[in-house]
Amino acid sequence: MEYPLAHSHLLLKRLLALNKPKSLAPAFHYVYMLGEVSQCRHDTDRELPFRQEANFAWLSGCDVPGSALTIAYEHEGGEEVDPSKVQTRLWLPDIDDAEVMWCGLPPSPEDLAKDIKLTSIQRGWTAPALYPPKPNNTALPTILHTLPNVRPPTSVIASINGPSHTTDYLLKALHEARRNKTPREIELMKKASEVTAGAHRELMRLVGSGAIKDENAAEAEFVAYCRRNGAKYQAYMPIVAAGTSAGTLHYVDNDRPFPSQPPTLLLVDAGAEWRNYAADVTRCIPIGNGGRFTRECRDIYETVLAMQEEAFKLIKPGADWEAIQRLMHDVLARRLLRIGIFKAGPLGNASEDEVVAKLISEGLTSVFYPHGVGHLLGIDVHDVGGLPQGKSSDPLLKYLRLRVPLEEGFVVTVEPGCYFNDHLFAPFKNSEFVDHTKLQQYRYVGGVRIEDNLLVTKTGFENLTPSWLPKTVADIEGVTTGQSA
């Protein structure tokens, strides 16, 4: 099925599944959606960067501000959607001479139709004119689906024989339909990942050579590489954190010089956006020390790498994401015990399993690993549909953004980490399960996170992050020391 017309069919299938058995009866389903408009900052005429509303972008493939979309489907009953009866129409705004003077001509319907396959693309619309017409089968009841923020005028509804208007199903159906990526979406996400990986590798080379000496310059180089390679926008604000800055999970100041002593790490969590689709990749780069990891940096880095490798072993359809999250805490506890940051303390000669269980129940692993193992990825970097029942109150799961079993077609990030954050650690400053001298020795590492983007396949997964982006200590040092091209 052609892009993005296939998305309308996926959406309708979800709509029919949400209100069984009532939704399976014959009806004229009509979806009415408005795209984003250009906006200005506060009370000025300074335009903000335009970003199409994500659900609209997914259904339409269109980035023209002020557009609208309608889907008309005369459903004859049952669970299946008949593609031949789906009419998906994109409505572009009329030409505004003043807008053309300032911003140039927008793309024509003919231009868009070369890449966007819909029933029709045409210019000129008004809100009342796009509300549902009478169906060909006039005996069918009309159900008008809109997002919660759209309220059709009563006068319009009355003039078209009073269709039933509902906001109960469209948003949920969109969130569910967007979870499983189509082949075209995967193609776009692979391109975003390719550009992102190139930017990360180039940054490794520049930091290792000493050409970059502060977070600001590192971010500038990353973004410039993406722009040079066709990715105009970042999928999110880059996190470029040197040393102790990396102890803050979403550090985005990116304005500090690299520490001169001791040698440490630069955590770079950044991803390009390609045709609205996101990549989300994290790597850590040695700062100083001739481009090599110090012993402490290596210990923590290899701890996180071990966490990610254990998570990878479980990625397949049906996998329990919450169980993977719990496993991350288990692996972290065992590794930090072996390093010596954790200890048995009052448990004395208890088994490792008993000590690990105690460390987790006490909340100590959550101090060093406070976030979730990953999230859905797509048009939104934290893509929708992962929390149909909301967030968990369980301390180990409360920041998890995905709480449904994995399915074929999901794209997920896998991003375990280990951080040294004094504020988070404060309640445990007297803990008998921590070797505080050893902890002090490792504090300068700041934080480590390793993140890749995985497509869940029928039998396992495909890593969308290119394999040529270094991840092991040896491979990263090959680039940062100049030994690898």
C-alpha positions in Angstrom: 0.0 0.0 0.0 1.3 3.4 -0.9 2.6 6.0 1.6 0.8 7.6 3.4 -2.5 6.2 2.2 -1.7 3.0 4.1 -1.8 5.0 7.4 -5.4 5.9 6.9 -6.3 2.2 6.5 -4.4 1.3 9.7 -6.1 4.1 11.6 -9.6 3.0 10.4 -8.9 -0.6 11.5 -7.9 0.6 15.0 -11.1 2.8 15.1 -13.3 -0.2 14.3 -11.5 -2.2 17.0 -12.0 0.3 19.8 -15.8 0.2 20.2 -16.8 -3.4 19.5 -19.4 -4.6 18.7 -21.1 -1.2 18.0 -18.3 0.0 15.8 -18.6 -3.1 13.5 -22.1 -2.1 12.4 -22.4 -0.4 9.0 -21.7 3.4 9.3 -20.2 6.3 7.5 -17.0 7.1 9.4 -15.6 10.6 8.7 -12.3 11.8 10.2 -11.6 15.5 10.2 -8.2 16.9 11.2 -6.5 20.2 11.1 -2.7 20.6 10.7 -0.5 23.0 12.5 -0.3 26.7 11.5 2.7 29.0 11.5 3.0 30.8 14.9 4.9 33.8 16.2 6.7 34.2 19.5 4.4 35.9 22.1 3.1 39.2 20.8 5.7 39.7 18.0 5.9 38.9 14.3 9.0 36.8 14.9 8.0 33.4 13.5 8.8 30.2 15.4 10.2 27.2 13.6 7.3 25.3 12.0 6.8 21.7 13.0 3.7 19.8 11.7 1.4 18.3 14.3 2.6 14.7 14.6 -0.7 12.9 14.0 -1.4 15.1 11.0 2.1 14.5 9.6 1.7 10.7 10.0 -1.6 10.6 8.1 -0.8 13.2 5.4 3.0 13.3 4.9 2.5 17.0 4.5 4.5 19.8 6.0 2.5 22.8 4.6 1.2 25.0 7.4 -2.5 25.6 7.6 -3.5 22.3 5.8 -6.5 20.0 6.6 -7.2 16.3 6.1 -10.4 14.4 5.8 -10.9 10.6 5.6 -14.3 9.3 4.4 -15.1 5.6 4.8 -18.5 4.0 4.1 -18.2 0.9 6.3 -20.5 -2.0 5.3 -19.9 -3.8 8.6 -17.5 -6.3 10.1 -13.9 -6.1 11.3 -12.1 -5.5 8.0 -11.5 -2.2 6.2 -12.2 -2.1 2.4 -9.4 0.0 1.0 -11.4 0.7 -2.2 -13.9 2.7 -0.1 -11.4 4.9 1.8 -11.2 8.4 0.5 -8.3 10.4 2.1 -8.1 14.0 0.9 -5.4 16.6 1.7 -6.6 20.2 1.6 -3.9 22.9 1.2 -4.6 26.6 2.1 -5.3 29.1 -0.6 -2.4 31.1 -1.9 -1.8 34.2 0.2 0.0 36.9 -1.8 1.5 38.5 1.3 2.8 35.1 2.5 4.3 34.4 -0.9 6.1 37.8 -0.8 7.7 37.0 2.5 8.2 33.2 2.3 7.8 32.2 -1.3 5.4 29.9 -3.1 4.3 26.8 -1.1 4.4 23.5 -2.9 1.6 22.8 -5.4 -0.7 19.8 -5.2 1.1 18.4 -8.2 4.5 18.7 -6.5 3.3 17.0 -3.4 1.5 14.2 -5.3 4.9 13.0 -6.6 5.8 11.7 -3.2 2.5 11.7 -1.2 -0.1 9.2 -2.5 -3.6 10.1 -1.3 -7.0 10.0 -2.9 -6.7 13.7 -3.8 -4.7 16.8 -2.9 -6.3 20.1 -3.7 -6.0 23.8 -2.7 -8.5 25.9 -0.9 -10.8 25.0 2.0 -12.9 26.3 4.8 -13.7 24.6 8.0 -17.5 24.4 7.5 -17.1 23.0 4.0 -15.0 20.1 5.1 -17.5 18.7 7.6 -19.0 15.4 6.4 -21.2 15.3 3.3 -24.0 12.8 3.0 -22.8 9.3 2.3 -23.6 7.6 -1.0 -25.6 5.2 1.0 -27.9 7.6 2.7 -29.2 4.9 5.1 -25.8 4.8 6.9 -25.5 6.8 10.1 -22.6 9.3 10.0 -19.9 9.2 12.8 -17.7 12.3 12.8 -14.3 11.6 14.5 -12.1 14.5 15.6 -9.3 15.1 18.1 -10.4 16.4 21.6 -9.6 20.0 20.8 -11.9 20.2 17.8 -15.6 21.1 18.4 -17.7 21.3 15.3 -20.2 24.2 15.3 -23.7 23.2 16.2 -25.1 25.1 13.2 -22.8 23.0 10.9 -23.8 19.8 12.4 -27.5 20.7 12.1 -27.1 21.6 8.4 -25.8 18.1 7.5 -28.4 16.1 9.2 -26.8 16.0 12.6 -24.0 13.3 12.4 -22.9 11.8 15.7 -19.7 13.6 16.8 -17.2 11.8 19.0 -13.7 12.5 20.4 -13.6 9.2 22.2 -11.7 7.1 19.7 -9.6 9.1 17.2 -6.6 10.0 19.5 -6.4 6.5 21.0 -6.6 4.9 17.6 -3.9 7.2 16.2 -1.6 6.3 19.1 -2.2 2.6 18.6 -1.8 2.8 14.8 1.5 4.8 15.0 3.2 2.1 17.2 3.8 -0.4 14.4 5.9 1.2 11.8 5.2 0.7 8.1 8.1 0.0 5.5 8.2 3.7 4.4 8.5 4.8 8.0 11.4 2.4 8.6 13.1 3.6 5.5 12.9 7.2 6.8 14.1 6.2 10.3 17.1 4.3 8.8 18.1 7.5 7.0 17.8 9.5 10.2 19.9 6.9 12.0 22.5 7.0 9.2 23.0 10.7 9.4 23.0 10.6 13.2 25.7 7.9 13.3 27.9 9.8 11.0 27.6 12.9 13.3 28.5 10.8 16.3 31.5 9.3 14.7 32.8 12.6 13.4 32.5 14.1 16.9 34.5 11.2 18.3 37.3 12.0 15.8 37.3 15.7 16.6 37.1 15.3 20.4 39.8 12.7 20.3 42.1 14.9 18.2 41.7 17.8 20.6 40.1 20.0 18.0 37.0 20.5 20.3 37.5 21.8 23.8 34.0 22.6 25.1 30.4 21.4 25.0 29.1 24.3 22.9 31.6 23.5 20.1 30.8 19.8 20.3 27.0 20.5 19.8 27.8 22.9 16.9 29.8 20.3 15.1 27.2 17.6 15.6 24.4 19.8 14.3 26.5 21.1 11.4 27.3 17.6 10.3 23.6 16.8 10.2 22.8 19.9 8.2 25.6 19.2 5.7 24.1 15.8 5.2 20.5 17.0 4.6 19.0 16.7 8.1 17.8 20.3 8.7 16.4 19.7 12.2 17.4 17.8 15.3 14.9 15.4 16.7 15.3 16.9 20.1 17.6 19.3 22.0 21.1 17.7 21.9 22.5 16.6 25.3 26.3 17.3 25.2 27.5 16.8 28.8 31.2 16.6 29.8 32.2 15.0 33.1 29.9 15.7 36.0 27.4 17.5 33.7 26.4 14.0 32.5 25.0 13.3 36.0 21.9 15.3 34.9 19.8 13.2 32.6 18.5 15.9 30.3 21.4 18.3 30.6 21.0 20.8 27.7 23.0 23.8 28.7 25.9 22.6 26.6 28.0 25.6 27.5 30.8 24.4 29.7 34.5 23.9 28.8 35.8 20.3 29.0 37.4 19.6 32.4 41.2 19.8 32.1 41.7 17.3 35.0 41.0 14.5 35.5 40.4 13.0 32.1 36.7 12.0 31.8 33.9 11.4 29.3 31.7 13.5 27.0 28.2 12.0 26.9 26.4 12.9 23.6 22.7 12.1 23.4 21.6 13.5 20.0 19.7 12.5 16.9 18.8 13.9 13.5 15.3 14.2 12.2 14.6 13.1 8.7 11.3 14.0 7.1 9.8 14.3 10.6 11.2 10.9 11.8 13.6 10.8 14.7 16.8 9.0 15.5 17.9 8.9 19.2 21.4 7.7 19.8 23.8 8.1 22.7 27.6 7.5 22.8 30.3 8.5 25.3 33.7 9.9 24.2 36.9 10.0 26.2 38.1 13.5 26.9 41.9 13.8 27.4 44.1 10.9 28.3 45.2 10.6 24.7 41.7 9.7 23.6 41.6 6.6 25.9 39.2 5.7 28.7 40.6 6.0 32.2 40.1 2.8 34.4 37.1 4.3 36.2 35.5 5.5 33.0 36.1 2.1 31.4 34.6 0.3 34.4 31.3 2.3 34.3 31.2 2.3 30.5 31.5 -1.5 30.3 28.9 -1.8 33.1 26.4 0.0 31.0 27.4 -1.8 27.8 26.8 -5.1 29.7 23.3 -3.8 30.7 22.5 -3.1 27.1 23.8 -6.4 25.8 21.5 -8.2 28.3 18.5 -6.2 27.2 19.3 -7.0 23.6 19.0 -10.7 24.3 15.3 -10.3 25.2 14.1 -8.1 22.4 11.5 -9.9 20.3 7.7 -9.8 19.8 5.9 -10.5 23.1 8.8 -9.4 25.3 7.9 -7.8 28.6 9.4 -4.4 28.7 8.9 -4.0 32.4 10.8 -7.3 32.9 13.7 -5.9 30.9 13.7 -2.8 33.0 13.9 -4.9 36.2 16.8 -6.9 34.6 18.7 -3.6 34.1 18.6 -3.0 37.8 19.8 -6.5 38.5 22.8 -6.3 36.1 23.8 -2.9 37.4 23.7 -4.0 41.0 26.0 -7.0 40.3 28.4 -5.0 38.3 28.7 -2.2 40.9 29.2 -4.9 43.5 32.2 -6.3 41.6 33.6 -2.9 41.1 33.3 -2.3 44.8 30.9 0.7 44.8 28.3 -1.5 46.4 29.0 -3.9 49.2 27.1 -6.5 51.3 27.3 -4.2 54.4 25.2 -5.6 57.3 24.2 -8.6 55.2 27.7 -10.0 55.8 28.2 -13.3 54.0 24.9 -13.3 52.3 24.8 -14.6 48.7 25.1 -12.2 45.8 21.5 -12.8 44.9 20.4 -11.8 48.4 22.6 -8.7 48.4 21.3 -7.7 44.9 17.7 -8.0 46.0 18.4 -5.8 49.0 20.2 -3.2 47.0 17.3 -3.0 44.6 14.6 -3.0 47.3 16.5 -0.2 49.2 16.3 2.0 46.1 20.1 2.1 45.7 20.1 1.0 42.0 17.5 3.7 41.2 20.0 6.3 42.5 22.5 5.3 39.8 20.0 4.3 37.2 16.8 6.5 37.7 15.2 6.3 34.3 13.6 3.7 32.0 15.4 1.3 29.7 13.9 3.0 26.6 10.8 4.2 24.7 9.0 4.0 21.4 10.5 6.0 18.6 8.9 7.5 15.5 7.6 10.9 14.4 8.0 11.9 18.1 11.2 11.0 19.8 9.2 9.8 22.8 6.6 8.3 20.5 3.0 7.7 21.4 1.1 4.6 22.4 3.5 3.2 25.0 1.4 4.0 28.1 -2.2 3.1 27.4 -2.8 2.6 31.2 -0.6 5.4 32.3 2.6 5.4 34.3 3.4 2.9 37.0 3.8 3.8 40.7 6.4 1.1 41.1 9.7 2.9 42.0 11.6 0.8 39.4 9.0 1.5 36.7 7.7 5.0 37.3 9.8 6.7 34.5 9.3 3.8 32.1 7.6 5.2 28.9 6.6 1.8 27.4 4.4 -0.6 29.3 3.0 -2.9 26.6 4.5 -6.1 25.3 6.7 -5.6 22.2 5.2 -6.2 18.8 6.7 -6.7 15.4 7.1 -3.2 13.8 7.8 -1.3 17.1 10.9 0.8 17.0 12.3 1.2 20.5 15.4 2.8 22.1 17.5 0.7 24.4 19.4 3.1 26.6 20.6 1.9 30.0 22.8 4.2 32.0 24.8 4.8 35.2 25.1 8.2 36.8 26.7 10.0 39.7 24.3 12.6 40.9 25.0 14.0 44.4 21.4 15.3 44.8 19.9 11.8 44.0 22.5 10.2 46.3 21.9 12.5 49.3 19.4 10.2 51.1 22.0 7.4 51.0 25.0 9.3 52.1 25.3 7.1 55.2 24.3 3.8 53.5 26.1 0.8 54.8 25.7 -0.8 51.4 28.0 1.7 49.7 31.8 2.0 49.9 31.9 5.8 50.1 35.6 6.0 49.4 35.3 3.9 46.3 32.3 6.0 45.2 34.3 9.2 45.6 36.9 7.7 43.3 34.3 7.3 40.5 32.3 10.5 40.9 34.3 12.4 38.2 33.0 10.0 35.5 29.7 11.9 35.8 27.4 9.6 33.8 27.3 7.0 31.0 24.5 6.2 28.7 24.6 4.0 25.6 21.6 4.1 23.3 20.6 2.4 20.0 17.4 2.3 18.0 15.9 -1.2 17.4 13.2 -2.4 15.1 11.4 -5.4 16.5 11.2 -8.0 13.8 9.3 -11.3 13.5 12.1 -13.3 15.2 14.0 -10.6 17.1 15.3 -7.2 16.2 17.2 -5.2 13.6 19.5 -2.5 15.0 18.8 0.7 13.0 21.9 2.3 14.4 24.6 1.5 11.8 27.1 -1.1 13.0 30.0 1.1 11.8 29.3 3.6 14.7 31.8 2.5 17.4 30.3 1.3 20.7 32.9 -0.9 22.4 35.8 0.7 24.3 38.3 -0.6 21.7 36.4 0.6 18.7 35.8 4.1 20.2 39.5 4.4 21.2 40.3 3.4 17.6 38.6 6.5 16.4 39.6 8.9 19.2 43.3 8.0 19.0 43.3 8.3 15.3 44.1 4.6 14.7 40.8 4.0 12.8 39.8 6.0 9.7 
